[in-house]
């Protein structure tokens, strides 16, 4: 495999799609050595095929706001690779959504899903719709219009979307309601992230955050260290950060910072249940302001406008909100403040220069495709429950999630072990995820 040659061809086909091209290059550079040990992969052109999506749907979404005015957005679904199973990946509603973003997320999803060892292909979708400040009625009308265009191309044996940024339980409910009406069937496997009681799984809202902390706990233990007493900074305050904050606190760490588009809240003494509960209120009100935490708990939370979570001194930094949110300057600030571990909970939450700086400093770095795989893993478990008409308890789901995340860690450690005994988790995750997909593609022929 000649990475630069492949990338030159890809850049010519996909000009200007920086996020997608960045994700592809990172994977190819880390798997190159292992890939070249398998001439059968080269003969079958596995890399050339895996970097291109199977198909992309682009559609107009027209809806009516509360003022009676007609609004138009663009919707997308990128079905990237189905070698391991039906397509699986979230829907993202955010004003910055475009096809390059979704192609990068879909590409990453291939390997993330592969790491779970569940029969799940990789996909991603969404729209450039901003739910901030929208009423429930407006969000419902948008979701219904979005699903009207998408429903023919999804289903439990074809493509099963889930939630992502801007798409939580409320949005999944509206989307599924419209899907059910159009498809004329109660196919609970068509979407995951549903509420418990009508096809949803217990623990799904917490799963990405819980799974991430299970992975981080293994990173810490690998160094002979413990989570107890560690100070953790999280970006965002949605479901991912909410789950991570709870599990980190349960395991003895202190969550000392959460952030939003408006700034950062530094939490004195770490978060507690009252704060966890209030994060749900903040998520539901669509204001997207972390300052509200400080207003609600003025004696314990200090808000600083315009700052990121990384401005607060911490032992562990976990980007949990959006891609490329932690840049090189942020990494240098964290290192100067003595950060001991960095783990992406958001997909590609760190920019390449930031990752390079963190790894060069010898700080263990956990990549998003491994660290945040708990969400899709639990979505896979939700599909299993629906198919088998099973209702696992929260404890049973959490036990399965714990095992999956520890298995993922073991794979990353196995493939990422360096000559000096350290672990390159990025390399390990990429190779482990790629190998399973590549072998499946080879076995299935040139389809």
N, C-alpha and C positions, 0 to 999 in steps of 0.2 A: 504494500500500500504506500502510495506517495501522497502524503497529506496535502502538501502545497498544490499539487496538480489537481487533486479532487476538489479542494477549496476554490481554486481558480475557476473550474468549470461550474461549481455551484454558485459562486458570486456572479458569473455571467448570466446564469438563469434566474437568479433572485437578487437583482441589484437593489442596494439600499436597505435590505432586510437585516439590519445589524444584529438584533437580538437572536434571531434564528441562526445566522451564520456564526455568531460567537459560540452558541451552544454546541453546534456541530463540530467546530474546530476543537473545543475543549475535549469532547469525547474522543475524536479521532486521534488527537495527540497522546492521550493517555492509554488508548488501547492498541496503538500501532505495534509495539513490540510483541504483544501477545498475538495479535492478528496475523503477523507475519510468520508465526509458527504454524499457521494453518493454510497451506496452499489451496486447499479445497474451498476456503472462503473467497480467496482471490479469484479462483476459476469461475465461481458462481456469481462474482460481482456483488457480494453481499453488502459491502459498504455503499457502493453506488446506488443500490436499491433502497437501503434502509434510510438514507438521508432525504429521500423524496416521499412526501405523503401519498397514500393510496388515492385520496381524493379530497377536495375542499369544496364545501358548499358555502356560497355567499348569497345573502338574500336581504331584501328590504323589509323592515319592520315598521309598519305604520300604525299609530295608535292615537288616541284622543286624550288630552290632558284635562284637568279639572275645570279649566276655563273654556272648554269646548274647542280648543285649537288643535289642529292636526299636527302631529310630530312624526318625524321620520328618522330612524336609526338604521345602521347596518348590522346584520347578524351573520355569524359564521359558525361552521362546524368543520374542523380539520380532523378527518379520520386518517391517522398516520400509518399504523401498522397493526395487522390482526393475526400475526403469526402464532401468537400464544392463545388467542381467544377473541371473543367479541370486543369491540372497541370500548374503552373505559377512560373517562377523564372528565374534569369539571367544566362547568359553564361560568364564565366571568363576565359580570356587568360592571364596566368602568369606562369612563370617558376616553381613556388612553388605549382601549382595545383596538388592535388592528391585526391584519393577517400575519405580519411578521411575528408579533408577540405570541399569537396562538400557535404558529408553526413551531416556535422554540419550545413553548410549553408542551405541545403534543409530542415533539421529539423527545424531550426529557421524560414524558409520561411513559413512553415505551419501556425505558430501562427501570424506572421506578416500579412500574407494575410487574416487570420481570423479576425484580428482587423479592417480591412478596411470595413467589412460587405459586401464585394463583393463576388460573387460566384467563388472563386479562390482556387485551391488546391496548394500544396507546392512542389517545385522541384528546382533543381540547376544543372548546368553543366559547361563544359568548357574543357580546354586542357592545357597541360604544355608547351604551345607555348609562347615565349616571343616576343611581338611585338616591343620592344625597338630596335631602329636602323634598323628596316626592312623597305624596300621600299613599296610603295603602291601596286606595282605589286606582291611582295612577300606576303603581307597580303591578297590580293585578292586570290591568288592561294591557300593559306592555308585555307581561309574561304570556298572556293569552295570545297576543298577536305574534310574539316570537315563536311559540309552540305551533301555531297554525302553519308556519312555514317549515318547521323542522320535523314534525311528527312522523312523516313517512319514512324518514331515514334513521330512526332510532327504534329500539325495542330490545327485549332481554337477550335475544340471540343475535342481535345486529350491533347495537351501540347503546350503552347505558350511561348517560351523563349523570353528573353529580353537581354539588355546589362548589363554589370557589369564591374569590373576592366579589362581594356585592350580591352573592346568591346564597342565602341561608335557608332555614327551614320554611320561612314564609314564602319565599320565591319558589322553592321546590314544590310546595303545596299548590300554588297557583299554576305552575307549569304542568304538574301531574294531573290536576283537575281538567285542564284543557286537553291534554294527551288522551285521557280516558274518554272524554266526550267524542273526540275525533276518531280514535281507534275503535271505539265501541267495545272496549274490553277492559277489565280490571287487571291489567298486566303490571303488577307491582315491581317487576324487575326492569321496567323501562327507564326508571330514574331511581337513584339512590340518594340518601340523605333525607328521606321522608320522616314524618313524625311517627313516633311509636304508637301503635294502635291501628294504623292502616298501611302496614308494610315496612315501616321503618325499624331500625335496629337500635336498641339501647346502646348508649356509649358513642354513637356516631358523631354528635357535635363535639365531644371532647377528644375524639380519637387521634386526630393529627397532632394535637398538643401533647396528649399522653404518650403517644408513640415516640415523639421527638425526645421527650425527657427520658424514656427508657433507653433510647440510643445514647443520649448524652451521658447517662449514668454509667454505661459501659465504657465510653471514652474516658471518663474520669477514673473508673476503677482500673482501667488498663495502665494508668500511670501510678497505681497504688494509692489513689486519692479517694475522697468521698464527697458526695454532694452536700452533706450536712454542713450548714453554716456558710455555704457558698452564696455569693451575691450575684443575682442574675438580672440582666437587662433584656427586655423584650420590646421589639417594635410592634406597633399596632395594638388594638384592643378588641379584635373580633374573636370568632370562635377558636382560631388557632392559638392566639395568645392567651385566651381565657382557659383553654385546656392545659396549655403548658404551665401557666401560672399555678393552677390547682395542683397538678402532679408534682411540680418542683417543690411547692410548699409542703405537700404531703411527705416528700422524701427528705425534708429537713433543710432545703435551701430557702433563701430569702429573695423574693422578686422585688427589686429596688427601683425599677423603672419600667414604664410603659409609655408609648408615644403615639402621636397622631399627626395629621397634616399640619396642625396648628402649633405643635411643640411637644414637649416632654413633661411627664409628671414623675418627679422623684418621690419614692415612697419610703418614709422613715420606718425602719424596723421590719419592712417587708409587708406583702399583701396578706389579707385574711378573707374569711368567707363573705363578710359584708361587702368588701371590694369586688370579689369575684361576682357576686350577685349583681352589683351595680354595673359591671362591665356588660352584662346582658341588656340592661336598660339602655346603656349608651349605644350598643349595637342596634337596638330596635328603634331608637328615635330618629335615626338617619341624619343626625346633626354632624357626625364625624368629627367631634371635638373632644380631645382627651382632657382639655381644661375642665370639663364637667366633673371629672374625678376629684380634682382639687377643690372645686366648689362644693362637692358633696362631703368631702373629708378634709376640711381646711386645716385640721390639727395634725394630719399625717401625710398629706400629699402637697408637694410644692410644684406649681406649674411654671415652666419657663418657655415663653413663646419662641418659635423659630429654631429650637434646638432638637437634636435627635436623641434617641435613647442612649447612644454611644458617648454622649457627653457626661453621663453618670458613671462614676467609677464602679467597676464590677469585676467579678472573677470569670463569669461566663456571659458571652454575648450571643443572642439568638435573634437574627433577623426573622421576623414572623409576619411581615405585611405584604411586601411587593418585591418584584425582581429588581436587581441592581440598586438596592436601597443603601447598601453599605459600600462606600467608595474608599479609595486609597487613603485619603486624609482621615476618614473615620477609623480605618484600620490602624494607622499610625497613632491616633489618639488613644485607641484601646490598648495598644502595645505599651505606650508611654505610661498608661495608668495601671499596667500590670495584669492585663487580661490573661487568663490561663487556658481558656478553651473558647472556640467559636464554632457554632453549629447553625447552618441555615435551616430554618423551618419553612421559610418561603422558598419557592422555586427560584434557583439562581439568585438568591438574595444578595450576594456579594459580587461586585465587579471583579474582573480578572486581576487587575492590579492589586486589589485588596486581598484576594486569595493568595497571590504570590507573596505579598508582604507578610501575611500571617504565617504561611508555611516556611518562609525564609527565616522567620524568627523562632521556628521550632515549636510554635503553638499548634496543638492538634486542631484540625479543621474538619468538620463534618458536612458533607455536601447535601443539598436539599433533596436530591432524588432518593437518598437513603434515609435521611433524618425525618423527612415528612411523609414517608410511605405509609404511616399508620392510618391515615385517612382513607386512602384507596384500599388498603387491606381490609378495613372494617366495612367499606362499601362492598367489597367482594364477599365478606361474611354475610352482609345484608342480603345479597343476591342468593346465597346458599340457603339462608333461612326462608326466604320467600319460595324458592323452588321446592324445598322439603317441608314447607308448612311447619317450621320449627320456631319456637320462641325461646332463645337463649336468655338467661338472666344477664344483668349487667356484669356480674362477677365472671360468668362464663365467657362473655365477649372480651372482657378485659384480660382474662387469662390467655385467650387465644391471641390477642393483640400483643401481649407481652412476649409470647413465644415467637411470633412472626418478627417482631423488631429485634429480638436477640439473635434470631437466625440471620436476619439481614446484616446485623453487626458482624457476626462471625464470617459471613461471606466477604464483606468489605475488608475485614482484618486479614483474611486468608489471601486474597488477591492483591492487597495493598501493602503487604509486609515488605520492608526495605532491607537492604543488606546490613544496615546498622541496627536493625531491630525495631525501628520506628514504623509507624503505619501511615501510609498516604491513603487516607480514606476516599479522596476523590478518585484516584486511580483504581482503588479496589472496587468502588461502587460501579464505575463505568465498565470495567472488565467483567465483573460478575453479572451485571445486567445484560451486557452485550452478548456474552457467550450463549446464554440460554436462548435468546431471540435468534441469533445467527444459526445455531444448530437446528432450530425449528424451521427457519427459512430454507436451509439447505435440504432438509428432509422433505419439504413440501414442493420442491421444484420451482421453476421460474414462473410464479403466479403473480 
